Structures are given as structure tokens and as C-alpha cells.
Amino acid sequence: MSSPTTVDEVTDQLVRPARPPIDTWATVHEKLHQDRLPELETAGYLEFDTDQGTIEYQTTAASTESRLSSATQQLSLLKNLFVLITLIAVSALLALAVASVTNMTPVLPVL
């Protein structure tokens, strides 16, 4: 869809294939207006004017940079988690190896 657009146009696009009753259209419209569009605005994906019912998509470098920064942070957290799991696994294997060596009784030949 082109930007800016209206909540009415977005609702039309969402319900178009099904052609539901007007009550369903109104429910979708209200959910968008009251919940989903404000959430998307808070997340920085769009600008929503509640009074005019208009939506403008965010294409600024700042919003893109913000989303990339968040993705980079998530990737860094995943890497750290992988390193932590690897260290725990190596420590557990080392503990098992030490335990098996220390619990071995030496076998002495009987004379």
C-alpha cells in the first residue's frame, strides 16, 4: 500500500478476499485503530495519527538503524548464550573425566 494511507484502506485490504459482514469489518477496523496501529507506532514501524486515521510508514534511517541495532543485540546475546552452553558442557565432561580417573582402583598383579 502507498503511504500515507488510512485505517479504512488497511481494513479493506485485510478483509477483501473474504467479504465479511459489516460487523466483522468494523471489528477489524476498531482492533487496528485501538490496539495494533498504536503498538506498531510505539515500536517505530509507522506513524499513526489517531485523530485523522492516517498511517505513514517509517522509512527513515533512524527507524531502520534502531531495528538493526536491536537485531545486532539479539545476535550478540545468542552468541553469548552459545558460548555459555559450550563452557558448561566442557566443564561437565571434564568433571566426568576427573571423576572416572580418581575413582579407578589400580590393578596390581598378584604374585
C-alpha positions as CSV (number, residue, x, y, z in Angstrom):
1,M,0.0,0.0,0.0
2,S,1.1,3.6,-0.6
3,S,2.0,5.8,2.3
4,P,0.2,7.7,3.7
5,T,-2.9,5.5,3.9
6,T,-6.0,5.3,6.1
7,V,-7.2,2.8,8.6
8,D,-10.2,2.3,6.4
9,E,-8.0,1.3,3.4
10,V,-5.9,-1.1,5.5
11,T,-9.1,-2.7,6.9
12,D,-10.4,-3.1,3.3
13,Q,-7.2,-4.8,2.3
14,L,-7.3,-7.2,5.2
15,V,-10.9,-8.3,4.8
16,R,-11.1,-8.0,1.0
17,P,-10.9,-11.7,-0.1
18,A,-13.5,-12.8,2.4
19,R,-16.0,-10.0,2.0
20,P,-17.3,-10.4,5.6
21,P,-20.4,-8.7,7.0
22,I,-20.0,-5.0,8.0
23,D,-19.9,-6.0,11.7
24,T,-16.7,-8.0,11.0
25,W,-15.2,-5.1,9.1
26,A,-16.0,-2.8,12.0
27,T,-14.4,-5.2,14.5
28,V,-11.2,-5.4,12.4
29,H,-11.2,-1.6,12.0
30,E,-11.6,-1.0,15.7
31,K,-8.9,-3.5,16.6
32,L,-6.5,-1.8,14.2
33,H,-7.3,1.7,15.5
34,Q,-7.3,0.9,19.2
35,D,-4.6,-1.7,19.5
36,R,-2.4,-2.8,16.6
37,L,-1.6,0.5,15.0
38,P,-0.6,2.2,18.3
39,E,1.6,-0.8,19.1
40,L,3.3,-0.6,15.7
41,E,3.8,3.2,16.2
42,T,5.4,2.6,19.6
43,A,7.7,0.0,18.0
44,G,8.8,2.6,15.4
45,Y,7.4,0.9,12.3
46,L,4.9,3.6,11.4
47,E,3.4,6.9,12.4
48,F,-0.3,6.7,13.3
49,D,-2.5,9.8,13.6
50,T,-5.4,8.7,15.7
51,D,-7.4,11.9,15.0
52,Q,-7.1,11.7,11.2
53,G,-7.0,7.9,11.0
54,T,-3.9,8.1,8.8
55,I,-0.9,5.9,8.7
56,E,2.6,6.7,7.4
57,Y,5.2,4.0,7.1
58,Q,8.6,4.7,8.7
59,T,11.4,4.5,6.2
60,T,13.8,6.9,7.9
61,A,17.3,5.8,8.6
62,A,16.7,6.2,12.3
63,S,14.0,3.6,12.5
64,T,16.0,1.2,10.3
65,E,19.0,1.8,12.4
66,S,17.0,1.1,15.6
67,R,15.7,-2.2,14.2
68,L,19.2,-3.2,13.1
69,S,20.7,-2.3,16.5
70,S,18.0,-4.5,18.2
71,A,18.8,-7.4,15.8
72,T,22.5,-7.0,16.5
73,Q,21.9,-7.0,20.2
74,Q,19.8,-10.2,19.9
75,L,22.5,-11.9,17.8
76,S,25.1,-10.9,20.4
77,L,23.0,-12.4,23.2
78,L,22.6,-15.6,21.2
79,K,26.4,-15.9,20.7
80,N,27.0,-15.3,24.4
81,L,24.4,-18.0,25.2
82,F,26.1,-20.5,22.9
83,V,29.5,-19.8,24.5
84,L,28.0,-20.3,28.0
85,I,26.3,-23.6,27.0
86,T,29.6,-24.8,25.4
87,L,31.6,-23.9,28.6
88,I,29.1,-25.7,30.8
89,A,29.2,-28.8,28.5
90,V,33.1,-28.8,28.5
91,S,33.1,-28.4,32.3
92,A,30.7,-31.3,32.8
93,L,32.8,-33.5,30.5
94,L,36.0,-32.6,32.3
95,A,34.3,-33.3,35.7
96,L,33.2,-36.7,34.4
97,A,36.7,-37.4,33.2
98,V,38.3,-36.4,36.5
99,A,35.8,-38.5,38.5
100,S,36.4,-41.6,36.4
101,V,40.2,-41.3,36.8
102,T,40.1,-40.7,40.5
103,N,37.6,-43.5,41.2
104,M,39.7,-46.1,39.3
105,T,41.4,-48.5,41.6
106,P,44.8,-49.6,40.5
107,V,45.0,-53.1,39.4
108,L,48.1,-54.8,40.9
109,P,49.3,-58.1,39.7
110,V,49.0,-60.9,42.2
111,L,52.4,-62.6,42.8
